[in-house]
């Protein structure tokens, strides 16, 4: 996986090219000395500098690259080399303006990064020349440990004519190039509506103007495939030069809402990750009093799952970051251990020294513009020292999770076209909740309960699903038959499935099914729906086991019973459609003058079960439902008793010992009775490595961490 599996990667992106002359001729040397003092092991170079070292076609000047490589080698630092293709040089845009992307609102202008058409022949030609030159020049260096392909690659909403032609060609391959194929396409996408039927392939319209969600979703899926192909293409080029001990990675990112929020709509991470040997990720999150660890959690859980549980590398995360992220004392350290607790093999900051010009001047690195040690840097020194001292305990973490959450790019796209709160495209309906809001609603509840999860794609085979006692499937709007069959087989095999509203609505062509929803699952649940609305002023009344659980949870305040976003009206399915003999167990009903049916229900199916949330519930009520499902599946333990006190993350380290992280994302100390016996790895409670006994009352400081190795 990496050259040094027995140590953790710790470092930052470094750009000698960005350093102003006023910083002095010895700035590079002083930077390296400060990195060594901070315990850095690795720097990342070369990305976003295409125009510097390739100033004209066929001209390569590796002065800055060599300066950084030589300095790193002299100070014992490893280097990750990034291909520079996410920002094109001026000469390329000038000579070949067709490489700039054309979106639904018109052609891009030069200036920003990621403004290109990644399919453009001229872009590919010059990108290949640059990648080959860079890889050829740097791969022989012993301390170059890996290559990063591009940067946060997406398709950038490009819909250039060549992309659209390639899309139409893909439809011909899928449906057939003759008239029968056109007929099949028109039927699958419902193109008779508003006279959108395509009578001849040469009449295929510009997709950017479509009002058809099926066609638009197919185009988005095709463009996600372009990203997968693009990264595979870069991997093949790099492979011609890299050594067997050099890894290949990519810094995948997530939907952006001022920070990382949910799955990335423009990339199928599970498919694109085939191009890398080491999964990489950029995770940015709220800071200061808004630091919860949830973004670190979901970002890490997805990244770890891309390679089926292998450790992943946090290639970018914040040091000082943007406004509102300046870490309180202890937070930088807590953030680093939170990444490791999710299974990361290292943490790298974006970036080392804050830049002095241009767009990201105040997205601050570890050092400010004056390059002097500051509290954030000094805390990084603590992290670096600890990671080196305790590497034997902290490396190679593997998870053994019994809960998984299923994600779907196809469902994301569909709900952009058929929004939850309006039924029309979100861009025309004033926004509102999207797929990621539903995903995070359930993920955050699981996180709060200390129920760790893996993440699986919607096309995961049942053999993969069967590893988990509980499977959560939020808003799985698009359910191809293979997915439906896998979910049914999972439940039949004893799995406990939790679904939500807007699941089992449409097939792979985003054509709504003609039976009761959720398609293929209503017979298992014993309930289905064909009516729904917005839950304005609708509350819930818990009943049965859920009411009892809420009475017994010891909360100081009752759970909020309000609903939000969407509500299905569930009614019993016909007896002929019912599968199994068990009765439906209603857990909550709508408390409303008109709507009074089940809102949350569960039903046993053999040794398995299916539970359905027909509306979006409050965090406390959602946690209660999830904990009830988890208890019945036999996956709860003492970690749930610490929910709300500390975040618990667990696994087995590289030397086969059980590792438990207790993370305190709070400005107040957290006191609790320690549920495990082992060694205090970091010395949080006293001496590093000292044995701490279970049943001892311990206190983790504000923004602190306790790591116990058993």
Steps between C-alpha positions, in 0.01 A plus 500: 500500500771748603877482517491518879203300632646515850471877530235765453510765230505854638560807290361768272480625144805711416534747215847644450350668193272715715768632735558874449855623444464719806497187716874471438725250322517271803122465540494147359773385739328657799169343400660157489655550841164601647334198340754265653447670836126441460550129440401514135570194290365610162430794271282516189619704201444590132120512468355830376842608368471385138554850363818546706698197395343457154505865385454419130416193292784251528697715744555360850685679777509298821697752703239540773422128500867413543549761770219344703614144430861573591406682819262224605765234438755694701263507798369143477153592376298288260324662204167442327501641146169628368420516131420864417203456271229669708615849397602566141774743391416820314668384181273197477183708534635753249601248235209263557199683644293190433655337807292730721175350616163604367225472760125555486557872558766542233875466438746527787758775508863458595598566860359247745631149542288206383346695214584249228342226295689190611408324174645766268771348274734799534468493878574128508795541263678765704398347832656172392822674405513674838417186699762296316767765543426542870480127574814426301686773686385420853429126520869398531539702817512257792305728733211548256258258664192556288310687234174687527282499189363847423313680781143460624405386150144552375339571164451867589152514342662496156261416217715582198389370160758219510371388840144497370601306190675244717189480718279429198746233386471339844122495465534329162716233659255458785171497310607419144597725211195427284138606519421230755765647726349846466158361580640330810669823610184705449302248702753468782534876544134590438589736217151512355428764765491855360594367155855417614503176302819455295419376151855472367840492667615800298212699653614439856457833683743692720466325835560816704151621417316182591201496731516122522649370824572158354708640215674746731582226750644282225717792386627560853577130540689508171704801615579327830633220283725751324661575836556129563655460154712815539657381823559154354670667202731697729573188705609315186740782411652516848532122511747514213747681727425429865672232702305216656550652846347835399129535569240676286231709665241771432359759733129432463273764646136536601199720439600848612287718730778719630651170621480131411139391536392186315568273206654661192231522229747541212710188568419138572772458760463123519564460127760775471701352787597209276765735359687532829694266725447719807171681551548869571262770614463868576293563813417850615264561787358768727733610777511682829170440687349328194752214504302178548711239324212396275655624176825328590294191574293474185788606275724238652238228498438549128872518420582188700219313325629583150770236540288266710639602837860578411658805665467824303700822491359839599679697230344832593344633815511838665774641719392858572261482206245759399318751717332335797724194500797617708543206737463547872783357710477122472281493190773444241619200699146371552432533128810299411406217733141509376630427150717215628207364699305463176780296344726760337866414449600863513399865513625776271407865518408740229736653520840586651543876464212740436533654156547871438293553185184397320183309577597292803713760680288464812452124489781479745755227532691377800714814490368850449645739244784595738630139511558511876395231750144555621272305736364285216850407386610428856204267547592324176843441655328317785301290253808415297697394805217279627441337162866404484523381861183292487498385138508133598165541675337738253580352157301252296157547660238260364129524576254223580177692456163326509301791361512640146335787320423479128563800273394571144613759246198406293263580786680830556450604136137387490412704807657806339241463225212386719564693817376376832297805592367608161523206260659726239870576437665649808656780298153622403331415830707726722736234630388303803634173636692274265625143510797586718273658760329163537831314501644729767178487705552127548880498501513768768255306716714186473810705580333650806413147618862382461379246245789491255418432136653392175363646178387285208394598148149430377630235261674302774430126468312323775820322603642836606177608668488177699807606700278743689229440755339837423475674163368856475377616158407869496276636221595227252279657231660304216498124554598285204369148521840367606500738798146404597588132476811551715301684769234230504762226523675690778183507710417138416847405620442652842609858440327798657422762236394857574354701213355849474250695298580525128644151481411261221337769288659463156708265288848560361350729234330710769163375375258472791386145572138407442451322833486604864805667646750401618520281191587142579512568873141584590413131520775454760392805698130421475438866421529710189423845372358673198433838665730750664526867587699757697450456876405856585398505864498121529628341820561138595364286779739217594330173588604153606868422531609848390284670761642266764857569385446875523355461849805299609781702342549732797507815288451822693270632229250305289590434137363751254214340310484738207541378142670667206561498125284210379235259622361185347154371583547130567219248465494118520589306187267242357517162667621345174803730499591437864808287554525308825260465790622765744284795593598856424631673812415868492749718691350844438190645341421843364334721760290713268135576432514347151803271489498235770665192355840341566804724470762256628451126481699179515433139413688180565584288197637171621812582701527838329283809495415813308433836664369800311507870584225665295600851604802694622506496878685698765857396589396356837214298354719379216762381747233314695382316189852411392594380846189282511593340167861456613395339827280250321787424264734440793754771416470730800742505793655739752589755231136609483509571873770761429303666219484871568802478732785408263531368147619139495689356202652152502702252299798266496844652443781369286639280775165336565399685815166660571512878480230724647484876449301721735468840330366802686360752251398740773627808681424317828694206649328164465491267801382139473566150625756337274344190340825338381833403649826568320793733448455877495684552171541878514522546875173690522443370854862502614799318359494395135463123478378457857231240561154638572234276648141468394245643743735790578346845480707701253488853364587596143585871477309746286586436134704203620549137410561176688634199309496159668685202353406155624 
